[in-house]
Amino acid sequence: MNYKEFVKQVPKTMRGPLSENLIDILLEGKENIVVPPSLAKTILHYWQRDQLDSEAGLTNLIKATFEAAPETTLKVIDNFDLKELRIALQPV
Amino acid sequence: MKSFGIEFVPMELFWKTTYYSMQAEKLGYNSIWITDHFNNRNVYVSLSFIANYTDRIRLGTGVTNPYLIHPVYTAQSIASLNEVAPGRVICGIGAGDKTTLEMLGKKMDTPLRAMRESVNLIRSQIAREKSGYQGKMFSTSPGARFNFKTKGEVPIYIGAQGPKMLQLAGGIGDGALINASHPRDIERAVSLIEKGAGKAGRKITDIDVAAYTSFSVADDLKSAKKSVVPVVAYIVAGSPSVILERHGILTENADKIRQGLAERNWGEAFGAVDNNMIDAFSICGTPDQCIEKIDELFKTGINHFITGSPLGPNKKKSINLFGNEVMPHFKEA
C-alpha cells in the first residue's frame, strides 16, 4: 500500500493533530501493538527531529498504526473527517 | 540550580521508553533514570538506546545494586555507556530491594559495606588503577582492569532511605537519591546526608541531593490519585513500622494492604489506601498542587527533583503537564 500517496491528501493544518493521535495509538496500545523494530526506529528518527507531522513522518506513522491497530486508526481518520483517506484504507 | 529528573520502569517496549525520554529532553528535564530489575527490560540496553536518540539529558541507572550485579560489571557497563553518551552518564546504585533479592535467593548482607566497597571498586575500575581492589566483600587482583580508558569522570549517586545509608551517601556519593516523597522524610534525610558529609570533611553542597519520589500529575486530582494508588500500596506494604508510625499509619491498615497484595486481591489492597498514605508516600495532584508540594521539598535543601513512577494516568500527557506547567515555575524562579 502506498501510504505516502494517502498522506498527500491530508491537509497540512491537520497533520500535527493527526500525528499526535496516531502516536497515541502506538504508545497507549499494550503489548499487542506490534511495530517492527526498524519502523519504530524510523518513527523515533522523525520524532527526534520534530518531523512526525511531516509527509515522511506521517507516512511512517500511518503505516505503523494501520498495520498494528487498523480499527483504531480508522476511527482516528473518521474523527478527522478524512473521507478520501478512509475510503482508500477501507478495503484493506 | 534546581534540576528535574524522570524515572522510567522499562516494562514497555524499548521504543516507547525512548519516545518518552526524548519527550522529556525536549521539555527541558535534566536527567533520566531507568530502573534495574531482572523482570523488566535491561537497564543498560534501555539507556544505550535512549542515549542514541538524545543529546543533552543525563542518563542514570535508577538504581542498580551490588548483590545481583558485581561492581566490576557495573563499572564496565557504565564506562561503556559513557562512550555512547560522554559526560552524560550517572551511576545510580543502592542496596536493592529485599523482595527482589529474596526472589533470586540473595540476602542483603552488610548493605553499608556492600555499598561502600562497590562505590570504591567502581571508581577504581573506571580509573584503571593497577593495584586492584581489596575489600571484604569484593576484591580484584592487581592487573584486573579494563582494556579501555574512560574519558572524564562518571558520578556515582547512592540510593538511600535508612539513616546510615543516607550518611554514607553524604560521605562518599557524588549524589544522593533519597527514596521518599514527604517533606518531613526528605528534611530528615537531607540532615543525615549533611551529617555524613561533615564526618567525611565534605559539605552538602558538594553533593547533588535528589528527592526520588513517587509522582503523579493530571488535570484533576482524582485521576492523579487513582494512578498513584497501586504504587503507594506497595510502598506501604514494604515500609517498616517506624516509617508507618511517623506518618500516623495504623499497622492494621498496612497489614490489610499486605494481605491484599499477597493474595493478589487488588480491590482489597488498593481499596485500603487512604489519602494520608497518598500524602505520605507520593507527590500527587494537579500541576498547581504539585508545584506547592515540590516547593516544600526544595525548601528542605534538595536541589534535584525526580518524578518517579507512575508519573500519571497518561504518561505522555503527564510528562507534558510537568514539563509545560510545573517545571517552568521553578526554572524561571
Interface residues (C-beta under 8 A of the other chain):
Chain A: I23 D24 L26 L27 E28 E31 V35 P37 A40 K41 I43 L44 W47 Q48 D50
Chain B: L13 F14 W15 K16 T18 Y19 M22 K26 Y53 N314 K315 K316
